[in-house]
Amino acid sequence: MAKTESFRASLDKQPDEVASMFDGVAKRYDLTNTVLTGGLDRYWRWATRQALALRPGERVLDLAAGTGVSTAEFAKSGAWCVATDFSQGMLAAGRFRKLPMVAGDATALPFADGVFDAVAISYGLRNVSDPDAAMRELLRVTKPGGRLVIAEFSTPVFGPFRTIYMEYLMRALPRVARAVSSNPDAYVYLAESIRAWPNQPQLAMRIADAGWSEVKWRNLTGGIVALHRGYKLG
Ligand SMILES: C[S@@+](CC[C@H](N)C(=O)[O-])C[C@H]1O[C@@H](n2cnc3c(N)ncnc32)[C@H](O)[C@@H]1O
């Protein structure tokens, strides 16, 4: 299938389908996010950097980094940040950022054990075919004492808002995406994958099951996004 054709992955998240879908949205990915979130994406990325508490000179992996938009935010800290993704199209669309980029699959990372002070994955874990394997891989490449931050769409905590939000997602989001995205069908997948994703305590349990310690989360924008944190035992 040509990468410019309308194409969405299915919820079983076959890696080749997911990579093709992101190749297809890559060129307008950053713009589409900013339009669909009304600019909140920038605040969420800033909050993710704060949660990582990076220090100059630290080594940081931004996994499922796409165009490197979060990686660039993290690099403002003075840490050395590498963007990894398996969509060549997404990495190519972010090449102008002049960040270190390494193509790789989240479930078999091309890095040695214990090399990163901190690891992050923003709006990526939900798209990985085996998120538990990805969290174990993140643990493997993190130094003892190192930290993890997962930024992901989550479940709004206030019931009435949750209902409106899920309606907005299912109905309005694909229509808005049609106006700005190069592949609006990908945003039907986005809405469906958010609805199917574990809520905050369920995800926290899975992170702990993958071997991370002291797992906690913080809601952003009423739980539209949650930042989960964890540590690798020293
Ligand atoms: C929604 S984008 C997030 C991009 C970026 N992190 C951000 O903050 O906007 C999800 C990314 O996950 C990547 N991805 C999904 N499954 C992956 C896997 N198994 N290995 C590496 N990257 C993966 C996709 O290629 C895509 O670029």
The ligand as an SDF file (V2000), in Angstrom:
LIG
                    3D

 27 29  0  0  0  0  0  0  0  0999 V2000
    1.7400    8.8050   18.5570 C   0  0  0  0  0  0  0  0  0  0  0  0
    3.3890    8.6620   18.0180 S   0  0  0  0  0  0  0  0  0  0  0  0
    4.2710    9.4590   19.3140 C   0  0  0  0  0  0  0  0  0  0  0  0
    5.4530   10.2420   18.8420 C   0  0  0  0  0  0  0  0  0  0  0  0
    6.1620   11.0860   19.9050 C   0  0  0  0  0  0  0  0  0  0  0  0
    6.6500   10.2970   21.0020 N   0  0  0  0  0  0  0  0  0  0  0  0
    5.3340   12.2100   20.4400 C   0  0  0  0  0  0  0  0  0  0  0  0
    5.4740   12.5160   21.6230 O   0  0  0  0  0  0  0  0  0  0  0  0
    4.5680   12.8210   19.7050 O   0  0  0  0  0  0  0  0  0  0  0  0
    3.6920    6.9590   18.3440 C   0  0  0  0  0  0  0  0  0  0  0  0
    5.0190    6.4600   17.7710 C   0  0  0  0  0  0  0  0  0  0  0  0
    5.2250    5.1250   18.2550 O   0  0  0  0  0  0  0  0  0  0  0  0
    5.9870    4.4570   17.2710 C   0  0  0  0  0  0  0  0  0  0  0  0
    5.9540    3.0280   17.5510 N   0  0  0  0  0  0  0  0  0  0  0  0
    4.8580    2.2300   17.6680 C   0  0  0  0  0  0  0  0  0  0  0  0
    5.2370    0.9620   17.9060 N   0  0  0  0  0  0  0  0  0  0  0  0
    6.6090    0.9710   17.9670 C   0  0  0  0  0  0  0  0  0  0  0  0
    7.5760   -0.0450   18.1950 C   0  0  0  0  0  0  0  0  0  0  0  0
    7.2340   -1.3210   18.4020 N   0  0  0  0  0  0  0  0  0  0  0  0
    8.8770    0.3200   18.1940 N   0  0  0  0  0  0  0  0  0  0  0  0
    9.2430    1.6060   17.9760 C   0  0  0  0  0  0  0  0  0  0  0  0
    8.3700    2.6050   17.7280 N   0  0  0  0  0  0  0  0  0  0  0  0
    7.0530    2.2900   17.7410 C   0  0  0  0  0  0  0  0  0  0  0  0
    5.3140    4.8760   15.9790 C   0  0  0  0  0  0  0  0  0  0  0  0
    6.1110    4.6380   14.8470 O   0  0  0  0  0  0  0  0  0  0  0  0
    5.0630    6.3670   16.2550 C   0  0  0  0  0  0  0  0  0  0  0  0
    6.0850    7.1740   15.7580 O   0  0  0  0  0  0  0  0  0  0  0  0
  1  2  1  0
  2  3  1  0
  2 10  1  0
  3  4  1  0
  4  5  1  0
  5  6  1  0
  5  7  1  0
  7  8  2  0
  7  9  1  0
 10 11  1  0
 11 12  1  0
 11 26  1  0
 12 13  1  0
 13 14  1  0
 13 24  1  0
 14 15  1  0
 14 23  1  0
 15 16  2  0
 16 17  1  0
 17 18  1  0
 17 23  2  0
 18 19  1  0
 18 20  2  0
 20 21  1  0
 21 22  2  0
 22 23  1  0
 24 25  1  0
 24 26  1  0
 26 27  1  0
M  CHG  2   2   1   9  -1
M  END
$$$$
